[in-house]
């Protein structure tokens, strides 16, 4: 009888332990999905490989018109757009993306460029850019990953320049 009670006590203890473990085990967030548009195919490939190495899922487009037709706002966590492209600027592209967004949803956006970006001029020309970030090329992949993670893990309220 005493042996049976010990077995029940051990079973109850194991059950409590497994319930505790189940409660404290964190759920894994799926990898972030990035939508990247840049007319330079070498940059597309380099950044795509670097971001994928760091666990992101990256869809790339060298043609902004094709990218617009493929974009689904509910699929992507962040959009990375080159500012200077031949068919339309990154700002025009962003404006078109916002038309595709479901009302009330935010499209987190980072603009990437090798050219000087003048914040005041951008504010005047593109007042709808409520929360993008600006990244200067060239950039080390570790710095880009850090900046993307920062943008994904905060509410975008101010435009920033990196």
C-alpha positions in Angstrom: 0.0 0.0 0.0 2.8 2.4 0.9 4.6 1.6 -2.3 1.4 2.4 -4.3 1.1 5.8 -2.5 4.7 6.6 -3.4 4.1 5.8 -7.0 1.0 8.0 -7.0 3.0 10.8 -5.4 5.7 10.5 -8.0 3.2 10.4 -10.8 1.5 13.6 -9.5 4.9 15.3 -9.1 5.9 14.4 -12.7 2.5 15.6 -13.9 2.9 19.0 -12.1 6.5 19.3 -13.5 5.4 18.6 -17.1 2.5 21.1 -16.7 5.0 23.7 -15.4 7.4 23.1 -18.3 4.5 23.4 -20.8 3.5 26.8 -19.4 7.0 28.2 -19.4 8.1 27.0 -22.8 8.2 30.0 -25.1 6.4 29.8 -28.4 8.7 30.4 -31.3 7.8 33.3 -33.7 8.1 32.3 -37.3 10.9 34.0 -39.3 10.2 37.6 -40.4 9.3 38.0 -44.1 11.0 40.9 -46.0 9.8 42.3 -49.3 12.9 43.8 -51.0 12.9 45.9 -54.2 16.1 47.2 -55.8 17.0 47.6 -59.5 20.6 46.4 -58.9 20.5 42.6 -59.1 23.9 42.3 -57.4 22.7 44.2 -54.3 19.5 42.2 -54.3 21.4 38.9 -54.2 23.9 40.1 -51.6 21.4 41.5 -49.2 19.0 38.5 -49.8 21.7 36.0 -48.9 22.9 38.0 -45.9 19.4 38.4 -44.5 18.5 34.7 -45.1 21.7 33.7 -43.3 20.3 35.6 -40.3 17.0 33.8 -40.5 14.8 36.1 -42.5 12.6 35.0 -45.4 13.3 37.4 -48.3 11.4 37.9 -51.6 13.3 40.1 -54.0 12.2 42.1 -57.1 14.4 44.1 -59.5 11.4 45.6 -61.3 9.1 47.8 -59.1 6.1 47.3 -61.4 6.3 43.5 -61.1 6.9 43.9 -57.3 3.7 46.0 -57.0 1.6 43.3 -58.7 3.1 40.6 -56.4 2.8 42.5 -53.1 0.4 41.1 -50.5 0.4 43.4 -47.4 -0.7 40.7 -45.0 2.3 38.5 -45.9 5.2 40.7 -45.2 6.6 42.1 -41.9 8.8 44.8 -43.6 9.3 46.3 -47.0 12.9 47.3 -48.0 12.9 49.7 -51.0 15.7 51.3 -53.0 15.0 55.0 -53.3 16.4 55.5 -56.9 15.0 53.1 -59.5 14.5 53.7 -63.2 10.7 52.9 -63.6 9.6 54.7 -60.4 11.2 56.0 -57.3 11.1 54.1 -54.0 8.8 56.9 -52.7 6.4 56.5 -55.6 6.6 52.7 -55.0 5.8 53.2 -51.3 2.8 55.4 -52.2 1.4 52.7 -54.5 2.0 50.0 -51.8 0.0 52.0 -49.3 -3.0 52.0 -51.7 -2.9 48.2 -51.5 -2.9 48.1 -47.7 -6.0 47.2 -45.8 -7.4 50.2 -44.0 -5.8 50.6 -40.6 -2.8 48.4 -41.2 0.7 49.7 -41.2 3.3 48.8 -43.8 6.6 49.0 -42.1 9.1 50.3 -44.6 12.8 51.0 -44.8 14.3 53.0 -47.7 17.8 52.1 -48.8 19.9 54.4 -50.9 23.5 55.2 -51.9 22.5 58.8 -52.4 22.2 61.6 -49.9 18.8 61.9 -48.4 17.7 65.2 -47.1 15.1 64.7 -44.4 13.4 68.1 -44.6 13.0 67.8 -48.4 11.5 64.3 -48.0 9.0 65.6 -45.4 7.8 68.3 -47.7 7.6 66.1 -50.8 6.2 63.0 -49.1 4.2 63.9 -46.0 2.5 60.5 -46.1 5.7 58.9 -45.1 4.6 58.6 -41.5 7.2 56.2 -40.3 9.8 54.9 -42.6 13.5 54.5 -41.9 16.4 55.4 -44.2 19.5 53.3 -44.6 22.6 54.4 -46.5 24.4 52.1 -48.8 26.9 50.5 -48.4 26.0 48.9 -45.2 27.4 45.9 -43.4 24.8 43.0 -43.2 25.1 42.9 -39.4 24.1 46.6 -39.3 21.2 46.0 -41.7 20.0 43.1 -39.7 20.2 45.1 -36.5 18.3 48.0 -38.1 15.6 45.7 -39.5 15.1 44.0 -36.2 14.8 47.4 -34.5 12.1 48.5 -36.9 10.2 45.2 -36.6 10.3 45.4 -32.8 9.0 48.9 -32.3 6.1 51.1 -33.3 7.2 53.3 -36.1 6.4 56.9 -35.1 9.4 58.9 -36.3 11.4 58.7 -39.5 15.0 57.8 -38.8 18.3 57.9 -40.7 20.9 55.2 -40.3 
